[in-house]
Amino acid sequence: QVQLVESGGGLVQAGGSLRLSCTASGIVFAPVVMAWYRQAPGKQRELVARIEGGAGRNTYYIDSVNGRFTISRDNAKRSIYLQMDSLKPEDTAVYYCNVDALPDIWGQGTQVTVSS
């Protein structure tokens, strides 16, 4: 079965940094599009960043994180990462990774809390 395990969240002050990790199992990892989502209390889950598989590894970011967050992947480790810099309180949320081709499969998420 497909499993996604997120880690790396924590409590940081505004302006700080965190790096999130997600390890996937049960899929052919290298060619698939992967993404990071987040969900704050009382809000819908939203896409944060996306990275394509294969050789190109094109990326996409929502406007609110563009320039501050960087998505990357290591196919040998079957993992994707989200480097988050210049964090703001509005970034506070539970962060999840997802396989685009398997939209109903989610991990436990990892909590990111940014204090002012």
Buried (B, 14 or more C-beta within 10 A) or exposed (E): EEEBBBBBBEEBEEEBEBBBBBBBEEBEBEEBBBBBBBBBEEEEBEBBBBBBBEEEEEBBBEEEBEEBBBBBBEBEEBBBBBBBBEBBEEBBBBBBBBBBEBEEBBBEBBEBBBEE
